[in-house]
Amino acid sequence: MLLQKNELGNWLERGRGIRIGKKGGIISNLSAGGIVSNFMNWIDSLPFALREYIQQELDDILANIPAILEEAFLPLFELGIDIGIDKNGAIWILDINSKPGRKVILATRPEISEQLFEAPLCYASFISQSKLKERKRYNEKTLSH
């Protein structure tokens, strides 16, 4: 799932995509032979109760994760949230990236490519015109330190 802030500083979901690993494998990385699939096609293939449960849990994760992270870290602009869903429907947050890749979203929603790449400029313009500061405290370090 890819989230980005818009030109007003509000989080927007840009897309959801599915990476499916090789049969019998445990990873879904594209470089390890995983394939990209459309989220809606995948979710629609599930039984109704499981589909509703997964949708509700994913929506809850997306509604809460950005605020939780920004409470502890620098203001963020975009997030890539990797979720694992096991055979029993259990949902696992596997990874959250502040500099996410876009391959899966571009493969499933190529029509939004321009929005994905313009969003950083729009948000930067918003920041430059607002009173927001990059750091909450001047002695804070970036996440890479």
C-alpha positions as CSV (number, residue, x, y, z in Angstrom):
1,M,0.0,0.0,0.0
2,L,1.3,3.4,-0.9
3,L,0.4,6.6,1.0
4,Q,1.5,10.1,0.1
5,K,0.7,13.5,1.4
6,N,-1.1,15.9,-0.9
7,E,-0.6,19.6,-1.6
8,L,-2.5,20.4,1.7
9,G,-0.4,18.0,3.8
10,N,-3.2,15.4,4.1
11,W,-2.5,11.7,3.7
12,L,-3.9,10.0,0.6
13,E,-3.9,6.4,-0.3
14,R,-2.4,6.1,-3.8
15,G,-2.9,2.4,-4.3
16,R,-2.8,-1.1,-3.1
17,G,-1.1,-3.9,-5.0
18,I,-0.4,-7.6,-4.4
19,R,2.9,-9.4,-4.7
20,I,2.5,-13.1,-4.9
21,G,5.5,-15.3,-4.3
22,K,6.4,-18.6,-6.0
23,K,4.2,-21.5,-5.0
24,G,5.7,-23.1,-1.9
25,G,7.9,-20.1,-1.3
26,I,7.9,-17.7,1.7
27,I,8.8,-14.4,0.0
28,S,7.1,-12.3,-2.6
29,N,9.9,-10.0,-3.7
30,L,9.7,-9.3,-7.4
31,S,13.4,-9.8,-7.7
32,A,12.9,-13.3,-6.3
33,G,10.3,-14.3,-8.8
34,G,7.2,-12.8,-7.3
35,I,4.5,-11.4,-9.5
36,V,2.2,-8.3,-9.3
37,S,-1.5,-8.7,-9.1
38,N,-4.4,-6.2,-8.8
39,F,-5.6,-5.8,-5.3
40,M,-9.3,-5.7,-6.1
41,N,-9.1,-8.9,-8.2
42,W,-7.4,-10.6,-5.4
43,I,-9.7,-9.4,-2.6
44,D,-12.8,-10.2,-4.7
45,S,-11.6,-13.8,-5.0
46,L,-11.9,-14.3,-1.2
47,P,-14.9,-15.5,0.8
48,F,-17.1,-12.6,1.9
49,A,-16.4,-12.8,5.6
50,L,-12.6,-12.9,5.1
51,R,-12.8,-10.2,2.5
52,E,-14.7,-7.9,4.9
53,Y,-12.3,-8.7,7.7
54,I,-9.2,-8.0,5.6
55,Q,-10.6,-4.7,4.1
56,Q,-11.6,-3.4,7.6
57,E,-8.2,-4.3,9.1
58,L,-6.2,-2.7,6.2
59,D,-8.4,0.4,6.4
60,D,-7.7,0.6,10.1
61,I,-4.0,0.2,9.6
62,L,-3.9,3.0,7.0
63,A,-6.0,5.3,9.1
64,N,-3.6,5.0,12.1
65,I,-0.1,4.2,11.0
66,P,0.9,7.7,9.6
67,A,-0.1,9.6,12.8
68,I,1.6,7.0,15.0
69,L,4.8,7.3,13.0
70,E,4.8,11.1,12.8
71,E,4.3,11.3,16.5
72,A,7.7,9.6,17.0
73,F,9.6,10.7,13.9
74,L,10.1,13.6,11.5
75,P,7.2,14.7,9.5
76,L,6.8,12.2,6.7
77,F,5.8,12.6,3.1
78,E,5.1,9.1,1.9
79,L,4.9,5.6,3.2
80,G,5.0,2.2,1.7
81,I,3.3,-0.4,4.0
82,D,4.0,-4.0,3.3
83,I,1.5,-6.3,4.7
84,G,1.6,-10.1,4.9
85,I,-1.6,-12.1,5.0
86,D,-1.2,-15.8,5.9
87,K,-3.4,-18.8,4.9
88,N,-5.6,-18.3,7.9
89,G,-6.2,-14.6,7.2
90,A,-3.9,-13.3,9.9
91,I,-2.5,-9.8,8.9
92,W,1.1,-8.9,9.6
93,I,2.8,-5.6,9.2
94,L,6.0,-6.7,7.6
95,D,7.7,-3.4,6.7
96,I,7.1,0.3,6.6
97,N,9.2,2.4,4.3
98,S,9.5,6.2,4.3
99,K,11.1,6.0,0.8
100,P,9.0,3.3,-0.8
101,G,9.3,1.8,-4.2
102,R,6.5,2.3,-6.7
103,K,6.8,-0.7,-8.9
104,V,3.7,-2.5,-7.7
105,I,1.5,0.6,-7.8
106,L,2.8,1.6,-11.2
107,A,2.1,-1.9,-12.5
108,T,-1.4,-2.0,-11.2
109,R,-2.3,1.7,-11.7
110,P,-0.2,3.2,-14.4
111,E,-2.7,6.0,-15.0
112,I,-1.6,7.7,-11.7
113,S,2.2,7.8,-12.5
114,E,2.2,11.5,-13.0
115,Q,0.5,12.1,-9.7
116,L,3.0,9.8,-7.9
117,F,5.9,11.8,-9.2
118,E,4.4,15.3,-8.9
119,A,3.2,14.7,-5.3
120,P,6.7,15.4,-3.7
121,L,6.8,18.8,-5.4
122,C,3.3,19.7,-4.4
123,Y,4.0,18.7,-0.8
124,A,7.3,20.6,-0.8
125,S,5.5,23.7,-2.0
126,F,3.0,23.3,0.9
127,I,5.8,23.0,3.4
128,S,7.7,26.0,2.1
129,Q,4.6,28.2,2.4
130,S,3.5,26.9,5.8
131,K,4.9,27.4,9.3
132,L,5.7,23.6,9.6
133,K,9.3,22.8,10.4
134,E,11.1,19.8,9.0
135,R,12.2,18.8,12.5
136,K,10.2,19.0,15.7
137,R,13.4,19.8,17.7
138,Y,16.5,21.2,16.2
139,N,18.7,18.5,17.8
140,E,16.8,15.7,16.1
141,K,18.6,13.5,13.6
142,T,17.2,12.0,10.5
143,L,16.0,8.4,10.5
144,S,19.1,7.3,8.6
145,H,21.4,8.3,11.5
